[in-house]
Amino acid sequence: MAKSIKDLKKTYFILSIIFLFLFTNICHSQSSPSSNNFFIRGNLNINNNGIDWVPFFSRDKPSLIANFSIGGERLSVSPLIRYELDGFQPWGFDIWWNYKIKKSGKFNFSLGGVFPGVVNQKISVRNYDLPTSILQPWVSAIIKPSVSYLFGKNFGINLSYFEIIPLKIVNTNQLESGRVIILSPMIKPLTIKNKIYIRWEPLLYSVQIEDTRTGLFSAQTLNLGIVNFPFSISSVMNKPIDFGGLSGKKFDWNIGINYSFELNLIKNTF
């Protein structure tokens, strides 16, 4: 167990160094004459049931999900950090990359992914000198091309493909391959008297793990908040249409409290 905890801390230390390196390089790149806009934004979510960026992968325990994004007009890096609140155990750490190849007009295209991505799994241990389970990190990368089309100012549609590639197989339970396709409408938030906003984000997605039959799922996120106020309430709901070769809950949901912030900086051209 001591070795496992040591390896886990070492992994998180390395990822922290990578994040700081990326942050420094992005800050430097945004100081070039070709880019005048630079943003830093983040969202902290505390909920009763941890649901991942693919809602099928629910942690089923209260969690803290922290999502940050740093970048400019084309390139951005977005660390995603998840913790189980029970014992404040690390759940996962992903560094998301995204580069907007075409970012104007009705049709847009971007190329992104995750490198690296870490999900900590609880592994049963049959050793009387150790606890019954330990955390073991599964490290992978994800390739993610996305296309979107805007029908107008208030509505569009986005299609994303995710190919999951493990960087190292550490046990027989680890997934050797996976792919996810997400179709999501882009709907402008509804504002009531310029004071209260309601954001609805539905999506339809498919999941295939290794060579199993593809599963089809629907999910939605509802967010209710006050305009220009950092706190809001959100709920994620997930409903399988066809499990395929997978299994899980027939209906899953959570409710959480969010704290959001955003800073938009403009380079001084004088």
Residue pairs with C-beta under 8 A, 6 or more apart in sequence:
1 125
1 130
1 131
1 134
4 134
4 135
4 136
5 134
5 135
7 137
8 90
8 120
8 135
8 137
11 118
11 137
11 139
12 90
12 93
12 118
15 93
15 95
15 116
15 118
18 95
18 116
19 77
19 79
19 95
22 77
22 95
23 70
23 77
26 70
26 71
26 72
26 75
26 76
26 77
27 38
27 70
29 35
29 72
29 75
30 37
30 38
30 71
30 72
30 267
31 267
35 72
35 73
35 74
35 267
36 266
36 267
36 269
37 72
37 73
37 264
37 265
37 266
37 267
38 71
38 72
38 264
38 265
38 266
38 267
39 69
39 70
39 71
39 72
39 76
39 262
39 263
39 264
39 265
40 68
40 69
40 70
40 262
40 263
40 265
41 68
41 69
41 260
41 261
41 262
41 263
42 66
42 67
42 68
42 69
42 260
42 261
42 262
43 66
43 67
43 68
43 258
43 259
43 260
44 64
44 65
44 66
44 258
44 259
44 260
45 64
45 65
45 66
45 67
45 234
45 256
45 257
45 258
46 62
46 63
46 64
46 85
46 256
46 257
47 62
47 63
47 65
47 236
47 254
47 255
47 256
47 257
48 62
48 254
48 255
48 256
49 58
49 59
49 60
49 61
49 62
49 63
49 252
49 253
49 254
50 58
50 59
50 60
50 61
50 62
50 63
50 65
50 82
50 84
50 91
50 254
51 57
51 58
51 59
51 236
51 238
51 252
51 254
52 58
52 59
52 82
52 92
53 80
53 94
54 162
54 180
54 182
54 205
54 207
55 205
55 217
55 219
55 236
55 237
55 238
55 252
56 205
56 207
56 215
56 217
56 238
56 240
56 246
56 248
58 238
58 248
58 249
58 252
59 82
59 84
59 91
61 84
61 85
61 86
62 84
62 85
62 86
63 82
63 83
63 84
63 85
63 91
64 82
64 83
64 85
65 80
65 81
65 82
65 83
65 256
66 79
66 80
66 81
66 82
67 78
67 79
67 80
67 81
68 78
68 79
68 80
69 76
69 77
69 78
70 76
70 77
70 78
71 77
71 78
71 98
73 100
73 103
74 99
74 100
74 103
75 97
75 98
75 99
75 100
76 97
76 98
77 95
77 96
77 97
77 98
78 95
78 96
78 97
78 98
79 93
79 94
79 95
79 96
80 92
80 93
80 94
80 95
80 96
81 92
81 93
82 90
82 91
82 92
82 93
83 89
83 90
83 91
84 90
84 91
89 120
89 135
90 120
90 135
91 119
91 120
92 117
92 118
92 119
92 120
93 117
93 118
94 114
94 116
94 117
94 118
95 114
95 115
95 116
95 117
96 112
96 113
96 114
97 112
97 113
97 114
97 115
98 110
98 111
98 112
98 144
99 110
99 111
99 112
100 108
100 109
100 110
101 109
101 110
101 111
102 108
102 109
102 110
103 110
105 150
106 149
106 150
106 151
107 147
107 148
107 149
107 150
108 147
108 148
108 149
108 150
109 145
109 146
109 147
109 148
110 145
110 146
111 144
111 145
111 146
112 144
112 145
112 146
113 141
113 142
113 143
113 144
113 162
114 140
114 141
114 142
114 144
115 141
115 142
116 139
116 140
116 141
116 167
117 139
117 140
117 141
117 142
118 137
118 138
118 139
119 137
119 138
119 140
120 135
120 136
120 137
120 138
121 135
121 136
121 137
121 138
121 173
121 174
122 133
122 134
122 135
122 136
123 133
123 134
123 135
123 136
123 171
123 173
124 132
124 133
125 131
125 132
125 133
125 134
136 170
136 171
137 170
138 166
138 170
138 174
138 175
139 166
139 167
139 168
140 164
140 165
140 166
140 167
141 164
141 165
141 167
142 162
142 163
142 164
142 165
143 162
143 163
143 165
144 160
144 161
144 162
144 163
145 160
145 161
146 158
146 159
146 160
146 161
147 158
147 159
148 156
148 157
148 158
148 159
148 186
149 156
149 157
150 156
150 186
151 157
153 188
154 187
154 188
155 185
155 186
155 187
155 188
156 185
156 186
157 183
157 184
157 185
157 186
158 182
158 183
158 184
158 185
158 186
159 181
159 182
159 183
160 181
160 182
160 184
161 179
161 180
161 181
162 179
162 180
162 181
162 182
163 178
163 179
164 175
164 177
164 178
164 179
164 180
165 177
166 174
166 175
166 176
166 177
169 176
175 209
175 210
176 210
177 209
177 210
178 207
178 208
178 209
178 210
179 207
179 208
180 205
180 206
180 207
180 208
181 205
181 206
182 203
182 204
182 205
183 203
183 204
183 205
184 201
184 202
184 203
184 204
185 202
185 203
187 199
187 200
187 201
187 202
189 197
189 198
189 199
189 200
189 223
190 197
190 198
190 199
190 200
191 197
191 227
192 198
194 227
195 226
195 227
196 224
196 225
196 226
196 227
197 223
197 224
197 225
197 226
197 227
198 222
198 223
198 224
199 221
199 222
199 223
199 224
199 225
200 220
200 221
200 222
200 223
201 220
201 221
201 222
201 223
202 218
202 219
202 220
203 218
203 219
203 220
204 216
204 217
204 218
205 216
205 217
205 218
205 219
206 214
206 215
206 216
206 217
207 214
207 215
207 217
207 244
207 246
208 214
208 215
208 244
208 245
209 245
209 246
212 244
212 245
212 246
213 244
213 245
214 244
214 245
215 240
215 242
215 243
215 244
215 245
215 246
216 240
216 241
216 242
216 244
217 238
217 239
217 240
217 241
218 238
218 239
218 240
218 241
219 236
219 237
219 238
219 239
220 236
220 237
221 234
221 235
221 236
221 237
222 234
222 235
222 237
223 232
223 233
223 234
223 258
224 232
224 233
224 234
225 231
225 232
225 233
225 258
226 232
230 259
230 260
230 261
231 257
231 258
231 259
232 257
232 258
232 260
233 255
233 256
233 257
233 258
234 255
234 256
234 257
234 258
235 253
235 254
235 255
235 256
236 253
236 254
236 256
237 251
237 252
237 253
238 249
238 251
238 252
238 253
239 250
239 251
239 252
240 248
240 249
240 250
